[in-house]
Amino acid sequence: MCYTVAVSWEQIMGLSVALLVMLVALAGNLIPGVPGTPLALAAAVGHRLYFGEASVNNLVLAVLVGLTLVSVLLDFLASML
């Protein structure tokens, strides 16, 4: 079976921006001073706002928010040591 879906330039640009922010977030996990985890969350939320129901659901976003908060808290605690 072959599935073909027409993708508009608007969708391509939206996905490209989200991918670019995710790549910066990935680099931010390795480069000090660049907040990688919050950038990844911002990309996911931006993707959800841009694409609406065609994006991730609210449960996934809630889990990402929880993981981001834990990550930022642990990063803060580790900097105090």
ROSE-4610 file (N, C-alpha, C; in Angstrom, 1 decimal, always signed):
// ROSE-4610
residu = [M/M/M/C/C/C/Y/Y/Y/T/T/T/V/V/V/A/A/A/V/V/V/S/S/S/W/W/W/E/E/E/Q/Q/Q/I/I/I/M/M/M/G/G/G/L/L/L/S/S/S/V/V/V/A/A/A/L/L/L/L/L/L/V/V/V/M/M/M/L/L/L/V/V/V/A/A/A/L/L/L/A/A/A/G/G/G/N/N/N/L/L/L/I/I/I/P/P/P/G/G/G/V/V/V/P/P/P/G/G/G/T/T/T/P/P/P/L/L/L/A/A/A/L/L/L/A/A/A/A/A/A/A/A/A/V/V/V/G/G/G/H/H/H/R/R/R/L/L/L/Y/Y/Y/F/F/F/G/G/G/E/E/E/A/A/A/S/S/S/V/V/V/N/N/N/N/N/N/L/L/L/V/V/V/L/L/L/A/A/A/V/V/V/L/L/L/V/V/V/G/G/G/L/L/L/T/T/T/L/L/L/V/V/V/S/S/S/V/V/V/L/L/L/L/L/L/D/D/D/F/F/F/L/L/L/A/A/A/S/S/S/M/M/M/L/L/L]
num = [1/1/1/2/2/2/3/3/3/4/4/4/5/5/5/6/6/6/7/7/7/8/8/8/9/9/9/10/10/10/11/11/11/12/12/12/13/13/13/14/14/14/15/15/15/16/16/16/17/17/17/18/18/18/19/19/19/20/20/20/21/21/21/22/22/22/23/23/23/24/24/24/25/25/25/26/26/26/27/27/27/28/28/28/29/29/29/30/30/30/31/31/31/32/32/32/33/33/33/34/34/34/35/35/35/36/36/36/37/37/37/38/38/38/39/39/39/40/40/40/41/41/41/42/42/42/43/43/43/44/44/44/45/45/45/46/46/46/47/47/47/48/48/48/49/49/49/50/50/50/51/51/51/52/52/52/53/53/53/54/54/54/55/55/55/56/56/56/57/57/57/58/58/58/59/59/59/60/60/60/61/61/61/62/62/62/63/63/63/64/64/64/65/65/65/66/66/66/67/67/67/68/68/68/69/69/69/70/70/70/71/71/71/72/72/72/73/73/73/74/74/74/75/75/75/76/76/76/77/77/77/78/78/78/79/79/79/80/80/80/81/81/81]
x = [+0.8/+0.0/+0.9/+0.5/+1.2/+0.3/+0.7/-0.1/+0.5/-0.3/+0.2/-0.7/+0.0/-0.7/-0.2/-1.1/-0.6/-0.2/+0.9/+1.5/+1.7/+1.1/+1.2/+2.5/+2.9/+4.1/+4.0/+2.8/+2.6/+2.9/+2.5/+2.8/+4.3/+4.9/+6.4/+7.1/+6.7/+7.4/+7.2/+6.0/+5.7/+6.5/+6.6/+7.4/+8.9/+9.3/+10.8/+11.2/+10.3/+10.6/+10.6/+9.7/+9.7/+10.9/+11.3/+12.5/+13.8/+13.9/+15.0/+15.1/+14.0/+14.0/+14.4/+14.0/+14.3/+15.8/+16.4/+17.8/+18.7/+18.2/+18.8/+18.7/+17.6/+17.4/+18.4/+18.5/+19.5/+20.9/+21.3/+22.6/+22.7/+21.6/+21.5/+21.8/+21.5/+21.8/+23.3/+24.0/+25.5/+26.3/+25.7/+26.4/+25.9/+26.8/+26.3/+25.7/+24.7/+24.1/+22.9/+22.7/+21.6/+20.5/+19.4/+18.4/+17.7/+18.3/+17.8/+16.5/+16.2/+14.9/+13.7/+13.8/+12.7/+12.5/+13.6/+13.4/+12.7/+13.0/+12.2/+10.8/+10.5/+9.1/+8.4/+9.1/+8.6/+8.3/+9.1/+8.9/+7.7/+7.5/+6.3/+5.0/+5.1/+3.9/+3.6/+4.6/+4.4/+3.9/+4.3/+3.8/+2.3/+2.0/+0.6/-0.3/+0.2/-0.6/-0.7/+0.3/+0.3/-0.6/-0.5/-1.2/-2.5/-2.7/-4.0/-4.1/-5.3/-5.6/-4.7/-4.0/-3.2/-1.8/-1.6/-0.4/-0.5/+0.4/+0.3/-0.9/-1.3/-2.5/-2.0/-3.0/-2.8/-2.0/-2.3/-1.6/-0.1/+0.3/+1.8/+2.4/+1.6/+2.1/+2.3/+1.3/+1.4/+2.6/+2.8/+4.0/+5.3/+5.3/+6.5/+6.7/+5.6/+5.8/+6.3/+5.8/+6.3/+7.7/+8.1/+9.5/+10.4/+9.9/+10.7/+10.9/+9.9/+10.0/+10.9/+10.9/+11.8/+13.2/+13.4/+14.8/+15.3/+14.5/+15.0/+15.3/+14.4/+14.7/+15.9/+16.2/+17.4/+18.6/+18.5/+19.6/+20.0/+18.9/+19.1/+19.8/+19.3/+19.8/+21.3/+21.6/+22.9/+23.9/+23.4/+24.3/+24.6/+23.8/+24.1/+25.1/+25.5/+26.5/+27.9]
y = [-1.2/+0.0/+1.2/+2.2/+3.5/+4.6/+5.3/+6.4/+7.7/+8.6/+9.9/+10.9/+12.0/+13.0/+14.3/+15.2/+16.5/+17.4/+17.9/+18.8/+20.2/+21.2/+22.5/+23.2/+24.3/+25.0/+25.5/+25.9/+26.3/+25.2/+24.0/+22.9/+22.6/+22.7/+22.4/+23.5/+24.8/+25.8/+25.7/+25.3/+25.1/+24.0/+22.9/+21.7/+22.1/+22.9/+23.3/+24.1/+25.1/+25.9/+25.1/+24.2/+23.3/+22.5/+21.9/+21.1/+21.9/+23.1/+24.0/+24.3/+24.6/+24.9/+23.7/+22.5/+21.2/+21.0/+21.3/+21.1/+22.1/+23.3/+24.2/+23.7/+23.1/+22.6/+21.4/+20.6/+19.5/+20.0/+21.0/+21.6/+22.3/+22.8/+23.4/+22.4/+21.2/+20.2/+19.9/+20.3/+20.1/+21.4/+22.5/+23.8/+24.5/+24.9/+25.6/+27.0/+27.3/+28.6/+28.6/+27.6/+27.5/+26.5/+27.0/+26.2/+25.1/+24.0/+23.0/+22.4/+22.0/+21.4/+22.4/+23.6/+24.5/+24.9/+24.9/+25.2/+24.0/+22.8/+21.7/+21.7/+22.1/+22.3/+23.4/+24.5/+25.6/+25.2/+24.4/+23.9/+23.0/+22.2/+21.3/+22.1/+23.1/+23.9/+24.8/+25.3/+26.1/+25.2/+24.0/+23.1/+22.8/+22.6/+22.4/+23.6/+24.8/+26.0/+26.2/+25.9/+26.2/+25.1/+23.9/+22.8/+22.4/+22.8/+22.4/+20.9/+20.4/+19.0/+18.0/+18.5/+17.6/+17.4/+18.0/+17.9/+16.9/+17.0/+16.1/+16.5/+15.5/+15.8/+16.4/+16.8/+17.5/+16.7/+15.4/+14.5/+14.5/+14.4/+14.5/+15.8/+16.9/+18.2/+18.3/+17.7/+17.7/+17.0/+15.8/+15.0/+15.8/+16.5/+17.3/+18.4/+19.1/+20.2/+19.6/+18.5/+17.8/+17.5/+16.9/+16.5/+17.7/+18.8/+20.0/+20.6/+20.7/+21.2/+20.4/+19.1/+18.2/+18.5/+18.6/+18.8/+20.2/+21.2/+22.5/+22.5/+21.9/+21.8/+21.0/+19.9/+19.1/+19.9/+20.7/+21.5/+22.6/+23.2/+24.2/+23.6/+22.4/+21.8/+21.4/+20.9/+20.5/+21.6/+22.8/+24.0/+24.5/+24.1/+24.5/+23.6/+22.5/+21.6/+22.1]
z = [+0.0/+0.0/+0.0/-0.7/-0.8/-0.4/+0.6/+1.1/+0.6/+0.0/-0.4/+0.3/+0.8/+1.5/+0.9/+0.6/+0.1/+1.3/+1.2/+2.3/+1.7/+2.4/+2.0/+2.4/+1.8/+2.2/+3.6/+4.0/+5.4/+6.4/+6.1/+7.0/+7.0/+5.8/+5.7/+6.5/+6.4/+7.2/+8.7/+9.1/+10.5/+11.1/+10.3/+10.8/+10.8/+9.8/+9.7/+10.9/+11.3/+12.4/+13.7/+13.9/+15.1/+15.1/+14.0/+13.9/+14.2/+13.7/+14.0/+15.5/+16.1/+17.5/+18.3/+17.9/+18.5/+18.4/+17.2/+17.0/+17.9/+18.1/+19.0/+20.4/+20.7/+22.1/+22.3/+21.3/+21.4/+21.6/+20.9/+21.1/+22.5/+22.9/+24.3/+25.4/+25.2/+26.2/+26.3/+25.3/+25.3/+25.6/+25.2/+25.3/+26.6/+27.5/+28.7/+28.4/+29.1/+28.9/+28.0/+27.2/+26.3/+26.9/+27.3/+28.0/+27.0/+26.9/+26.0/+26.2/+27.5/+27.8/+27.7/+28.2/+28.0/+26.5/+25.7/+24.3/+23.6/+24.0/+23.4/+23.8/+25.0/+25.4/+24.6/+24.4/+23.7/+22.2/+21.6/+20.3/+20.2/+21.2/+21.3/+21.4/+22.3/+22.5/+21.3/+20.7/+19.5/+18.4/+18.3/+17.2/+17.5/+18.8/+19.1/+18.8/+19.1/+18.8/+17.3/+16.6/+15.1/+14.4/+14.8/+14.0/+14.7/+15.9/+16.6/+16.8/+16.4/+16.7/+15.9/+14.9/+14.1/+14.8/+15.9/+16.6/+17.8/+18.7/+19.9/+20.8/+21.6/+22.4/+23.8/+24.5/+25.8/+26.8/+26.8/+27.8/+27.5/+26.3/+25.9/+26.3/+26.1/+26.5/+28.1/+28.8/+30.2/+30.7/+30.1/+30.5/+30.2/+29.0/+28.7/+29.7/+30.1/+31.1/+32.4/+32.8/+34.1/+34.0/+32.9/+32.7/+32.6/+32.0/+31.9/+33.3/+34.1/+35.5/+36.3/+36.2/+37.0/+36.5/+35.2/+34.7/+35.1/+35.1/+35.5/+37.0/+37.8/+39.2/+39.5/+38.9/+39.1/+38.7/+37.6/+37.1/+38.1/+38.7/+39.7/+41.0/+41.4/+42.6/+42.4/+41.2/+40.9/+40.8/+40.5/+40.4/+41.8/+42.8/+44.2/+44.9/+44.3/+44.9/+44.7]
